[in-house]
Amino acid sequence: MYTLKRQMIALKFALNQEKQETKDMLKIYHKYTQRQASDSEIKAANQQFFDLLKGVGLGVFAILPFAPITIPILIKVASSVGVELLPSAFISSNTRSNKKNNK
């Protein structure tokens, strides 16, 4: 029971982080339309946009039958071939540092 509660809290924090990053992305794109955004801001906004697309892509699989089984399998297979399907907020800091060290 404690593990489930801890996982739900981690999910809540990850979703809040994605929400804030998406709001920041939209603000940067708004600044871009007024020609006030820097190149580094646009790069960060584009990275968040790709994270958003990853989440939408996984959402499609969530409506399929046996989604609780197929989604973890897809994530595991994708990570074994070097493709990250999860948005950055859902990746633990240990996993990020291990991937950076392996590159």
N, C-alpha and C positions, 0 to 999 in steps of 0.2 A: 504494500500500500504506500509506503514511504517513497519507493522508487517511482511509482506512477505519479505521485504528487510532485516530485522533483523534476520529472520529465515534462509535466504540464507547465510548471513554472519556467523551465528552460524554453519551451515552445512559446510561451507568452512573451518572454524577453526577445526571442528571435523575431517574432511577428511585430513587436513594437519597434525593433531596430529597422526592419524592412520598411515599415510604415514611415518612419522618420526619414530614412534614406530616399524613399520615393518622393516625399514632400520636398526634400532638398533638391532632388533631380528636377522636379517641375519648376522650382524657383530659378534654377540655373537655366533651364530652357527658356523661361520667361525673360531672363536677363539677356540671353542670346538673341532673342527676337529684337531686343533694343540695342544690340551690338555692345553690350557691357560685360559680357562673360569672357574670362580668360581661357586660354587653351587647356590649362590644367583642370579648370572647372568643367569644361565640356567633356574632357576625357573621363572625369569622375561621373558625370551625369550619364554618359554613354555606357559606362560599366554597370551602373545601377539599372539602366534600361535593359541590358542583357540579363541581369539578375531577375528582373521582373518577368522577362520572357521565359526564363527557366521555370519560374513558379507557375506561370500559366500553362506551360507544357506539361508539368507534372499534374496540374489540375485536370487535364484531359484524361489522364490515366486513372484519376480518382473515381470517375464515373463508370469505369469498366468493371465487370464482374471480377471477383477475386482480387480487387485492388490492394487489400492489406498484404497480399502475398506477392503480387507482381511488382509493385512499386519498390519495395526493398531489394528485390532481385535485380530490377533495372538499375538501381543506384549502385549496387555492388558490382555488377558486370561493367557498368560504365566507368566506375572508378578504377577497376582492374586494367582497363585499356587506356586510362589517362584522361577520361572525359568527366567533367564535374557537372552533374545534373542539378545539384542543390544550389539555391541562392547562397550568397556569401554569409548571410546572417545565420544560416542553419549549419554551418561548418564550424566545428569546435576549434579553438585556438591551437590545440595539440595537433590536430590534423593539418591545419594551415602551416605550422612550423615544420612538420615532417615533410610536407610536399615541397616547401621552399628548400629544405636541406637536400632533398633528393634531386633537385634540378641542377 
